Amino acid sequence: MIDAVVLSRLQFAITALYHFLFVPLTLGLVIILAIMETIYVLTGKDIWKKMTQFWGMLFGINFAMGVATGITMEFQFGTNWSYYAHYVGDIFGVPLAIEGMVAFFFEATFVGIFFFGWDRMSRKAHLVCTWILAAGTSLSAYWILVANGWMQDPVGAYFNTDTMRMELQHLYRIMLSPTAQCKFVHTLNAGYVTGALFVTAISCYYLLRGKHLELARRSLWVSTPFGLYAVISVIILGDESGYTVGHGQKMKLASIEAAWHTEEPPAGLTLVGWPSVAEKKTKWAIRIPYLMGLITTRSLDTPVLGINDLVKRGKSRIKKGMLAYGALQELKKDRDNETARQTFRTNEKYLGYGLLLKRRAPNVVDATHAQIKAAANDLVPDVPAIFWSFRIMVGCGFAMLAFFMLAWYWMHKSRLEEKRWLLYAAPLVLPMPWLASSCGWILAEHGRQPWAIDKILPTYYGASPLPASFVWFTLIGFILFYSTLLVVDLYLMARCIRMGPDEDRPLRLK
């Protein structure tokens, strides 16, 4: 029977993936709008204004759906993850609160100005507002990714033995965390790829239909070089992401490679293969020598630990976590017990490992060897899911790189319209950025298990004590509600695309 913790995880995963159908397109389209409007202001040609308004209409539909699907996600921290909110709310809530203010006050204000300010301000003033909107959209994403980055790399916080929870120590360390910065620029450029491919695919559709040709050709001159730049940036930043994962999340890295055994450095990268959990090996593997070691350690002599060795290391950390947990129990009884306080400070960073035993042992400090072994094995995530998510994401990235290279080359040669096969390929490539982004989030979040906060708070321990029936009810409700929104979004998008820009008058919101 599926318990409430698994259902709560599933609910958050589904709502997050639904929400992220809209986020990357918003991030990418708004920059393209700003570029097009800049060209309009510099050239004074009305076609660029019409283009900005047309793509802006699609941006507006997507933005509204993103807001509607994003609001419900934050409420789940109070309903399904109440102990998580109690334990780390002082830290995690800060970037979320700032993001809320940015999104609902700053960003929403300039969205309104973008749509309703065309005839109420000068061209330059409207352009400034459009660029501010683009900056605000990125800033909103930044704070969300700072919060998520802290879940992957919990810096700038400490455990308060008086309040018995995590508290904020240095906000700047959370904001400037290498993990958060890397996630931000990687996700931002993934959004740029999504927006560029969206504009490119629709423009190719217009070329095939012989409709709105001037808009389509000019849009392609913006979207194809922008998309090529963005996808190259994503691939380069993906390498940096590999380094940050290799530095701080070694079990996730081993799962990406499905490496049960530590090999001699520098480790090779498995291009394709079939991971077998039962046999603890990857069958039929095709490997690229040295590459994994170079990406994740930036050296030729540093080993990349395998899953088995990481489980062994986990056992010793769990034992130290038992000492930290036991010291906390003593401090609850006597706040002035300096021996217990010193024991806790010595083993503080392993407290989260001790909490893993809450699921396995009635009393953490009395856990048996078998219970410690079971808790250590819990450190291993779903290896096949992580292995294939990574390879689907990377495969989509290189497929989009090839597409943008060909599209930009034939645009440069003014022969893209002759390459009908490439125009027909554009709609087939269009789902790839969403597929890659979804696999990236599965890799980031599912690969972090069993942790809600890496090495700090186990996922099951952060969940609310809810009956499974209650979570089933809300899960089904969210699926129905979000599916309805998705159908509405696709209908409005398709209708707007079929109609195209109004050739006689500027496109406006009614």
RODO-2510 file (C-alpha; in nm, 4 decimals, decimal comma):
residues 510
     n   res          X          Y          Z
     1     m     0,0000     0,0000     0,0000
     2     i     0,1327     0,3441    -0,0905
     3     d     0,1918     0,5537     0,2218
     4     a     0,1328     0,9269     0,2697
     5     v     0,5022     1,0156     0,2303
     6     v     0,5251     0,8580    -0,1150
     7     l     0,1955     1,0184    -0,2163
     8     s     0,3129     1,3585    -0,0915
     9     r     0,6330     1,3224    -0,2924
    10     l     0,4316     1,2204    -0,5977
    11     q     0,1969     1,5164    -0,5536
    12     f     0,4813     1,7648    -0,5300
    13     a     0,6598     1,6055    -0,8270
    14     i     0,3494     1,6211    -1,0474
    15     t     0,2670     1,9810    -0,9559
    16     a     0,6311     2,0857    -1,0025
    17     l     0,6601     1,9201    -1,3445
    18     y     0,3277     2,0715    -1,4550
    19     h     0,4465     2,4130    -1,3383
    20     f     0,7758     2,3712    -1,5183
    21     l     0,5979     2,3231    -1,8487
    22     f     0,5382     2,7004    -1,8393
    23     v     0,8446     2,8397    -1,6611
    24     p     1,1167     2,7775    -1,9229
    25     l     0,9030     2,9148    -2,2054
    26     t     0,8374     3,2294    -2,0011
    27     l     1,2114     3,2739    -1,9347
    28     g     1,3000     3,2310    -2,3003
    29     l     1,0174     3,4207    -2,4685
    30     v     1,0544     3,7357    -2,2605
    31     i     1,4172     3,7823    -2,3715
    32     i     1,3180     3,7332    -2,7356
    33     l     1,0420     3,9921    -2,6891
    34     a     1,2954     4,2399    -2,5516
    35     i     1,5309     4,1774    -2,8454
    36     m     1,2535     4,2235    -3,1011
    37     e     1,1272     4,5411    -2,9391
    38     t     1,4822     4,6765    -2,9264
    39     i     1,5081     4,6277    -3,3030
    40     y     1,1713     4,8011    -3,3424
    41     v     1,2890     5,1049    -3,1445
    42     l     1,6197     5,1197    -3,3343
    43     t     1,4705     5,0757    -3,6835
    44     g     1,1202     5,2194    -3,6433
    45     k     0,9787     4,9404    -3,8641
    46     d     0,6236     4,8452    -3,7626
    47     i     0,6778     4,4784    -3,8501
    48     w     0,9011     4,4437    -3,5431
    49     k     0,6319     4,5960    -3,3238
    50     k     0,3762     4,3534    -3,4672
    51     m     0,6171     4,0657    -3,4049
    52     t     0,6731     4,1739    -3,0444
    53     q     0,2991     4,1957    -2,9846
    54     f     0,2263     3,8616    -3,1498
    55     w     0,4886     3,6645    -2,9577
    56     g     0,3902     3,8705    -2,6525
    57     m     0,0368     3,7331    -2,6749
    58     l     0,1733     3,3775    -2,6552
    59     f     0,4005     3,4855    -2,3709
    60     g     0,0998     3,6282    -2,1832
    61     i    -0,1012     3,3059    -2,2108
    62     n     0,1941     3,1029    -2,0887
    63     f     0,2752     3,3501    -1,8084
    64     a    -0,0795     3,3374    -1,6723
    65     m    -0,0755     2,9578    -1,6648
    66     g     0,2641     2,9587    -1,4937
    67     v     0,1327     3,1822    -1,2168
    68     a    -0,1795     2,9690    -1,1704
    69     t     0,0175     2,6444    -1,1411
    70     g     0,2937     2,7925    -0,9247
    71     i     0,0818     2,9301    -0,6424
    72     t    -0,0349     2,5915    -0,5164
    73     m     0,3161     2,4501    -0,4895
    74     e     0,4225     2,6687    -0,1977
    75     f     0,1130     2,5812     0,0053
    76     q     0,2227     2,2165     0,0085
    77     f     0,5081     2,3020     0,2443
    78     g     0,2483     2,3832     0,5091
    79     t     0,0079     2,0981     0,4309
    80     n     0,2125     1,7961     0,3191
    81     w     0,5559     1,8935     0,4546
    82     s     0,4840     2,0601     0,7887
    83     y     0,7885     1,9270     0,9738
    84     y     1,0085     2,0333     0,6824
    85     a     0,8605     2,3835     0,7148
    86     h     0,9210     2,3796     1,0922
    87     y     1,2742     2,2412     1,0708
    88     v     1,4182     2,4621     0,7931
    89     g     1,1476     2,7263     0,7431
    90     d     1,3697     3,0085     0,8753
    91     i     1,6131     2,9453     0,5887
    92     f     1,4047     2,8070     0,3044
    93     g     1,1276     3,0618     0,3566
    94     v     1,3518     3,3647     0,2981
    95     p     1,4187     3,3152    -0,0763
    96     l     1,0601     3,1967    -0,1276
    97     a     0,9252     3,5131     0,0344
    98     i     1,1524     3,7334    -0,1771
    99     e     1,0486     3,5441    -0,4907
   100     g     0,6834     3,5951    -0,4026
   101     m     0,7331     3,9698    -0,3717
   102     v     0,9265     3,9832    -0,6996
   103     a     0,6709     3,7742    -0,8884
   104     f     0,3497     3,9304    -0,7585
   105     f     0,4578     4,2930    -0,7316
   106     f     0,7586     4,3614    -0,9525
   107     e     0,7070     4,1105    -1,2325
   108     a     0,3268     4,1344    -1,2499
   109     t     0,3416     4,5153    -1,2655
   110     f     0,5635     4,5163    -1,5706
   111     v     0,3611     4,2428    -1,7400
   112     g     0,0654     4,4802    -1,7215
   113     i     0,2748     4,7687    -1,8560
   114     f     0,3961     4,5518    -2,1446
   115     f     0,0438     4,4725    -2,2624
   116     f    -0,1391     4,7955    -2,1872
   117     g     0,1325     5,0544    -2,2225
   118     w     0,1933     5,0546    -2,5990
   119     d    -0,0130     5,3682    -2,6675
   120     r     0,0396     5,5271    -2,3250
   121     m     0,4152     5,5852    -2,3230
   122     s     0,7001     5,6527    -2,5622
   123     r     0,8741     5,3744    -2,7521
   124     k     1,1903     5,4006    -2,5441
   125     a     1,0013     5,4026    -2,2145
   126     h     0,8055     5,0921    -2,3156
   127     l     1,1270     4,9216    -2,4234
   128     v     1,2847     4,9930    -2,0840
   129     c     0,9810     4,8368    -1,9173
   130     t     1,0092     4,5273    -2,1375
   131     w     1,3740     4,4799    -2,0398
   132     i     1,2816     4,5307    -1,6738
   133     l     1,0157     4,2617    -1,7185
   134     a     1,2813     4,0290    -1,8617
   135     a     1,5118     4,1033    -1,5689
   136     g     1,2284     4,0557    -1,3198
   137     t     1,1373     3,7178    -1,4682
   138     s     1,4978     3,6024    -1,4351
   139     l     1,5181     3,7462    -1,0830
   140     s     1,2062     3,5553    -0,9828
   141     a     1,3621     3,2324    -1,1120
   142     y     1,6864     3,3151    -0,9320
   143     w     1,5291     3,3110    -0,5857
   144     i     1,3499     2,9831    -0,6503
   145     l     1,6771     2,8274    -0,7628
   146     v     1,8581     2,9713    -0,4616
   147     a     1,6050     2,7881    -0,2426
   148     n     1,6447     2,4678    -0,4414
   149     g     2,0226     2,5060    -0,4492
   150     w     2,0219     2,5205    -0,0703
   151     m     1,8340     2,1904    -0,0606
   152     q     2,1183     2,0397    -0,2645
   153     d     2,3986     2,2180    -0,0769
   154     p     2,2821     2,3442     0,2663
   155     v     2,5349     2,6178     0,3446
   156     g     2,4917     2,9336     0,5523
   157     a     2,2830     2,7672     0,8249
   158     y     2,3348     2,5943     1,1575
   159     f     2,1446     2,3748     1,4019
   160     n     2,0269     2,5626     1,7105
   161     t     2,0315     2,3292     2,0111
   162     d     1,7971     2,5607     2,2008
   163     t     1,5188     2,5669     1,9385
   164     m     1,6033     2,2196     1,8010
   165     r     1,5881     2,3252     1,4371
   166     m     1,7961     2,4721     1,1560
   167     e     1,8347     2,8505     1,1476
   168     l     1,9735     3,1060     0,9049
   169     q     2,3302     3,2203     0,9645
   170     h     2,4606     3,3830     0,6438
   171     l     2,2107     3,4734     0,3697
   172     y     2,4889     3,5792     0,1336
   173     r     2,6392     3,2277     0,1488
   174     i     2,3059     3,0809     0,0414
   175     m     2,2665     3,3385    -0,2354
   176     l     2,6221     3,2924    -0,3657
   177     s     2,6421     2,9173    -0,3235
   178     p     2,8212     2,7633    -0,6274
   179     t     2,5419     2,5063    -0,6519
   180     a     2,2709     2,7750    -0,6582
   181     q     2,4607     2,9891    -0,9092
   182     c     2,5242     2,6933    -1,1364
   183     k     2,1600     2,5817    -1,1212
   184     f     2,0425     2,9345    -1,1972
   185     v     2,2489     2,9945    -1,5105
   186     h     2,1926     2,6394    -1,6334
   187     t     1,8138     2,6641    -1,5866
   188     l     1,8015     3,0164    -1,7304
   189     n     1,9809     2,9105    -2,0482
   190     a     1,7578     2,6028    -2,0721
   191     g     1,4667     2,8479    -2,0742
   192     y     1,6352     3,0445    -2,3521
   193     v     1,6608     2,7231    -2,5555
   194     t     1,2914     2,6553    -2,4964
   195     g     1,1841     3,0031    -2,6059
   196     a     1,4103     3,0007    -2,9110
   197     l     1,2932     2,6579    -3,0257
   198     f     0,9293     2,7585    -2,9701
   199     v     0,9676     3,0651    -3,1949
   200     t     1,1703     2,8675    -3,4489
   201     a     0,9209     2,5815    -3,4724
   202     i     0,6190     2,8102    -3,5178
   203     s     0,8063     3,0195    -3,7749
   204     c     0,8942     2,7027    -3,9668
   205     y     0,5263     2,6063    -3,9548
   206     y     0,4358     2,9414    -4,1118
   207     l     0,6973     2,8925    -4,3841
   208     l     0,5547     2,5504    -4,4648
   209     r     0,2015     2,6942    -4,4809
   210     g     0,3122     2,9986    -4,6789
   211     k     0,1555     3,2325    -4,4199
   212     h     0,2917     3,5368    -4,2339
   213     l     0,6191     3,4968    -4,4182
   214     e     0,7719     3,8317    -4,3231
   215     l     0,7104     3,7671    -3,9539
   216     a     0,8412     3,4112    -3,9803
   217     r     1,1620     3,5038    -4,1628
   218     r     1,2504     3,7880    -3,9289
   219     s     1,1632     3,5797    -3,6234
   220     l     1,4011     3,3089    -3,7432
   221     w     1,6813     3,5639    -3,7736
   222     v     1,6363     3,6269    -3,4018
   223     s     1,5563     3,2780    -3,2719
   224     t     1,8105     3,0600    -3,4540
   225     p     2,1325     3,2394    -3,3470
   226     f     1,9874     3,2987    -3,0007
   227     g     1,8959     2,9307    -2,9696
   228     l     2,2384     2,8209    -3,0912
   229     y     2,4074     3,0401    -2,8290
   230     a     2,1730     2,9137    -2,5575
   231     v     2,2107     2,5427    -2,6276
   232     i     2,5913     2,5737    -2,6372
   233     s     2,5740     2,7551    -2,3026
   234     v     2,3530     2,4819    -2,1543
   235     i     2,6010     2,2134    -2,2571
   236     i     2,8989     2,4054    -2,1164
   237     l     2,7128     2,4807    -1,7940
   238     g     2,6086     2,1163    -1,7751
   239     d     2,9772     2,0342    -1,7427
   240     e     3,0004     2,2768    -1,4485
   241     s     2,6915     2,1135    -1,2956
   242     g     2,8703     1,7800    -1,3157
   243     y     3,1605     1,9259    -1,1213
   244     t     2,9380     2,0643    -0,8434
   245     v     2,7537     1,7310    -0,8153
   246     g     3,0855     1,5460    -0,8039
   247     h     3,2043     1,7749    -0,5266
   248     g     2,8996     1,7665    -0,2985
   249     q     2,6629     1,4819    -0,4000
   250     k     2,8770     1,1784    -0,4663
   251     m     2,5941     0,9255    -0,4366
   252     k     2,3947     1,1113    -0,7015
   253     l     2,7022     1,1106    -0,9257
   254     a     2,7567     0,7371    -0,8773
   255     s     2,3892     0,6771    -0,9614
   256     i     2,4156     0,8874    -1,2787
   257     e     2,6976     0,6583    -1,3889
   258     a     2,5384     0,3448    -1,2350
   259     a     2,8832     0,2821    -1,0862
   260     w     2,8595     0,0307    -0,8034
   261     h     3,2368    -0,0093    -0,7786
   262     t     3,5075     0,2552    -0,7528
   263     e     3,7396     0,2363    -1,0519
   264     e     4,0929     0,3566    -1,0948
   265     p     4,1106     0,7311    -1,1752
   266     p     4,0337     0,8954    -1,4030
   267     a     3,6940     0,7292    -1,4316
   268     g     3,5318     0,6783    -1,7707
   269     l     3,1828     0,7923    -1,8694
   270     t     2,9249     0,5323    -1,9689
   271     l     2,7704     0,6561    -2,2913
   272     v     2,4974     0,3903    -2,2999
   273     g     2,4332     0,0658    -2,1173
   274     w     2,1795    -0,1232    -1,9103
   275     p     2,2079    -0,0805    -1,5314
   276     s     2,1181    -0,3952    -1,3378
   277     v     2,0401    -0,3284    -0,9728
   278     a     2,0168    -0,7011    -0,8932
   279     e     2,3639    -0,7749    -1,0319
   280     k     2,5067    -0,4354    -0,9298
   281     k     2,6675    -0,3686    -1,2656
   282     t     2,5958    -0,1999    -1,5987
   283     k     2,5547    -0,4454    -1,8845
   284     w     2,6603    -0,3825    -2,2442
   285     a     2,8226    -0,0522    -2,1460
   286     i     2,9878     0,1662    -2,4099
   287     r     3,2326     0,3938    -2,2296
   288     i     3,4356     0,7046    -2,3043
   289     p     3,7653     0,6750    -2,1132
   290     y     3,8663     0,9446    -1,8598
   291     l     3,5679     1,1712    -1,9296
   292     m     3,3719     1,1271    -1,6043
   293     g     3,6843     1,1830    -1,3957
   294     l     3,7752     1,4975    -1,5870
   295     i     3,4237     1,6428    -1,5632
   296     t     3,3606     1,5712    -1,1965
   297     t     3,7055     1,6050    -1,0377
   298     r     3,8994     1,8217    -1,2868
   299     s     4,1929     1,5877    -1,2349
   300     l     4,3471     1,2623    -1,3545
   301     d     4,4221     1,1103    -1,0145
   302     t     4,1090     1,1659    -0,8027
   303     p     3,8780     0,8630    -0,7820
   304     v     3,5028     0,8788    -0,8369
   305     l     3,3597     0,6662    -0,5574
   306     g     3,1201     0,3858    -0,6417
   307     i     2,7872     0,3133    -0,4742
   308     n     2,9210     0,0252    -0,2600
   309     d     3,2007     0,2355    -0,1105
   310     l     2,9609     0,5233    -0,0479
   311     v     2,7247     0,2884     0,1390
   312     k     3,0176     0,1739     0,3561
   313     r     3,1057     0,5360     0,4276
   314     g     2,7394     0,6002     0,5058
   315     k     2,7464     0,3367     0,7810
   316     s     3,0242     0,5178     0,9671
   317     r     2,8418     0,8483     0,9287
   318     i     2,5208     0,6955     1,0626
   319     k     2,7075     0,5783     1,3721
   320     k     2,8364     0,9323     1,4284
   321     g     2,4826     1,0584     1,3697
   322     m     2,3657     0,8290     1,6502
   323     l     2,6090     1,0058     1,8832
   324     a     2,4777     1,3462     1,7730
   325     y     2,1166     1,2353     1,8199
   326     g     2,1897     1,0895     2,1629
   327     a     2,3623     1,4127     2,2690
   328     l     2,0550     1,6104     2,1632
   329     q     1,8343     1,3883     2,3787
   330     e     2,0577     1,4679     2,6752
   331     l     2,0453     1,8393     2,5981
   332     k     1,6660     1,8268     2,5953
   333     k     1,6805     1,7004     2,9519
   334     d     1,9567     1,9347     3,0658
   335     r     2,0473     2,2460     2,8638
   336     d     2,3600     2,2940     3,0749
   337     n     2,5106     1,9526     2,9993
   338     e     2,8412     2,0645     2,8477
   339     t     2,9598     1,7089     2,7814
   340     a     2,6532     1,6421     2,5667
   341     r     2,6912     1,9791     2,3963
   342     q     3,0520     1,9057     2,3069
   343     t     2,9610     1,5585     2,1796
   344     f     2,6933     1,7114     1,9627
   345     r     2,9236     1,9792     1,8194
   346     t     3,1818     1,7154     1,7336
   347     n     2,9258     1,5060     1,5410
   348     e     2,6792     1,7792     1,4390
   349     k     2,7215     1,7454     1,0634
   350     y     2,6171     1,3801     1,0855
   351     l     2,2872     1,4409     1,2670
   352     g     2,0907     1,3923     0,9457
   353     y     2,2430     1,0469     0,9037
   354     g     2,1258     0,9622     1,2537
   355     l     1,7738     1,0722     1,1599
   356     l     1,7756     0,8098     0,8819
   357     l     1,7419     0,5529     1,1615
   358     k     1,4070     0,6985     1,2723
   359     r     1,2551     0,4923     0,9934
   360     r     1,4391     0,1745     1,0894
   361     a     1,4813     0,1680     1,4670
   362     p     1,2387     0,2369     1,7565
   363     n     1,5235     0,4115     1,9380
   364     v     1,7994     0,5705     1,7292
   365     v     2,0750     0,5376     1,9890
   366     d     2,0055     0,1646     2,0311
   367     a     1,9995     0,0758     1,6596
   368     t     2,1358    -0,2670     1,5710
   369     h     2,3965    -0,3454     1,3082
   370     a     2,1201    -0,4710     1,0748
   371     q     1,9229    -0,1490     1,1191
   372     i     2,2324     0,0627     1,0513
   373     k     2,3008    -0,1431     0,7376
   374     a     1,9399    -0,0957     0,6184
   375     a     1,9617     0,2815     0,6774
   376     a     2,2901     0,2949     0,4846
   377     n     2,1291     0,1133     0,1922
   378     d     1,8546     0,3772     0,1968
   379     l     2,1207     0,6235     0,0807
   380     v     2,1055     0,4679    -0,2673
   381     p     1,8421     0,6376    -0,4887
   382     d     1,6595     0,4835    -0,7855
   383     v     1,9673     0,4142    -0,9971
   384     p     1,7982     0,3222    -1,3306
   385     a     1,5742     0,6317    -1,3168
   386     i     1,8754     0,8578    -1,2507
   387     f     2,0907     0,6816    -1,5119
   388     w     1,8335     0,7189    -1,7916
   389     s     1,7163     1,0683    -1,6954
   390     f     2,0715     1,1944    -1,7382
   391     r     2,1170     1,0318    -2,0777
   392     i     1,7800     1,1444    -2,2136
   393     m     1,8593     1,4999    -2,1012
   394     v     2,2033     1,4986    -2,2624
   395     g     2,0735     1,3303    -2,5791
   396     c     1,8053     1,5965    -2,6208
   397     g     2,0660     1,8679    -2,5658
   398     f     2,2912     1,7463    -2,8460
   399     a     1,9943     1,6847    -3,0788
   400     m     1,8841     2,0478    -3,0273
   401     l     2,2419     2,1627    -3,0867
   402     a     2,2466     1,9839    -3,4225
   403     f     1,9072     2,1323    -3,5163
   404     f     2,0043     2,4905    -3,4315
   405     m     2,3380     2,4575    -3,6115
   406     l     2,1617     2,3437    -3,9294
   407     a     1,8840     2,6025    -3,8993
   408     w     2,1265     2,8889    -3,8392
   409     y     2,3575     2,7757    -4,1218
   410     w     2,0769     2,7596    -4,3791
   411     m     1,9338     3,0877    -4,2528
   412     h     2,2769     3,2435    -4,3016
   413     k     2,2815     3,1046    -4,6553
   414     s     1,9213     3,2298    -4,7135
   415     r     1,8207     2,8782    -4,8095
   416     l     1,6237     2,7569    -4,5079
   417     e     1,2932     2,7659    -4,6955
   418     e     1,4384     2,5234    -4,9500
   419     k     1,5161     2,2673    -4,6783
   420     r     1,1648     2,1342    -4,6365
   421     w     1,2869     1,8369    -4,4357
   422     l     1,4348     2,0717    -4,1758
   423     l     1,1127     2,2736    -4,1595
   424     y     0,9167     1,9516    -4,1031
   425     a     1,1688     1,8432    -3,8362
   426     a     1,1116     2,1575    -3,6265
   427     p     0,7778     2,0440    -3,4697
   428     l     0,9365     1,7048    -3,3918
   429     v     1,2243     1,8731    -3,2084
   430     l     0,9920     2,1156    -3,0246
   431     p     0,9088     1,8850    -2,7269
   432     m     1,2779     1,8204    -2,6567
   433     p     1,3532     2,1175    -2,4280
   434     w     1,0582     2,0256    -2,2054
   435     l     1,1644     1,6614    -2,2027
   436     a     1,5227     1,7592    -2,1191
   437     s     1,4131     2,0001    -1,8436
   438     s     1,1818     1,7420    -1,6873
   439     c     1,4592     1,4807    -1,6893
   440     g     1,6925     1,7390    -1,5375
   441     w     1,4538     1,7994    -1,2493
   442     i     1,4017     1,4260    -1,1982
   443     l     1,7789     1,3907    -1,1876
   444     a     1,8171     1,6762    -0,9375
   445     e     1,5295     1,5876    -0,7034
   446     h     1,4930     1,2107    -0,7323
   447     g     1,8706     1,1744    -0,7331
   448     r     1,8911     1,3571    -0,3979
   449     q     1,6832     1,0929    -0,2208
   450     p     1,6572     0,9937     0,0594
   451     w     1,7174     1,3576     0,1532
   452     a     1,4761     1,6503     0,1517
   453     i     1,7747     1,8660     0,2553
   454     d     2,0935     1,6922     0,1494
   455     k     2,2622     1,5239     0,4502
   456     i     2,0424     1,7290     0,6866
   457     l     1,6806     1,6112     0,6773
   458     p     1,5495     1,2776     0,5440
   459     t     1,2507     1,3152     0,3131
   460     y     1,0186     1,0859     0,5086
   461     y     1,0999     1,2733     0,8309
   462     g     0,9916     1,6081     0,6839
   463     a     0,6441     1,4924     0,5806
   464     s     0,3223     1,5782     0,7624
   465     p     0,1506     1,2971     0,9573
   466     l    -0,1440     1,2793     0,7174
   467     p    -0,3670     0,9820     0,6302
   468     a    -0,2987     0,8465     0,2826
   469     s    -0,6648     0,8959     0,1867
   470     f    -0,6322     1,2719     0,2377
   471     v    -0,3269     1,2918     0,0123
   472     w    -0,4982     1,0740    -0,2487
   473     f    -0,7892     1,3196    -0,2521
   474     t    -0,5684     1,6267    -0,3024
   475     l    -0,3442     1,4442    -0,5531
   476     i    -0,6386     1,3517    -0,7755
   477     g    -0,7766     1,7038    -0,7402
   478     f    -0,4464     1,8589    -0,8469
   479     i    -0,4162     1,6244    -1,1456
   480     l    -0,7656     1,7117    -1,2671
   481     f    -0,7189     2,0847    -1,2095
   482     y    -0,3751     2,1038    -1,3692
   483     s    -0,4799     1,8861    -1,6627
   484     t    -0,7686     2,1243    -1,7263
   485     l    -0,5305     2,4209    -1,7206
   486     l    -0,2942     2,2421    -1,9588
   487     v    -0,5756     2,1726    -2,2061
   488     v    -0,6868     2,5371    -2,1860
   489     d    -0,3293     2,6555    -2,2372
   490     l    -0,2742     2,4328    -2,5413
   491     y    -0,6083     2,5368    -2,6895
   492     l    -0,5381     2,9090    -2,6482
   493     m    -0,1833     2,8716    -2,7809
   494     a    -0,2960     2,6692    -3,0835
   495     r    -0,5791     2,9132    -3,1595
   496     c    -0,3456     3,2111    -3,1395
   497     i    -0,0867     3,0400    -3,3618
   498     r    -0,3469     2,9395    -3,6222
   499     m    -0,4809     3,2943    -3,6369
   500     g    -0,1338     3,4452    -3,6526
   501     p    -0,0745     3,8193    -3,6267
   502     d    -0,3498     4,0526    -3,7425
   503     e    -0,2246     4,1954    -4,0699
   504     d    -0,4382     4,5107    -4,0536
   505     r    -0,3990     4,6307    -3,6977
   506     p    -0,1751     4,5672    -3,3950
   507     l    -0,2545     4,2633    -3,1879
   508     r    -0,3954     4,3567    -2,8466
   509     l    -0,5309     4,1960    -2,5383
   510     k    -0,9088     4,2367    -2,5346
***
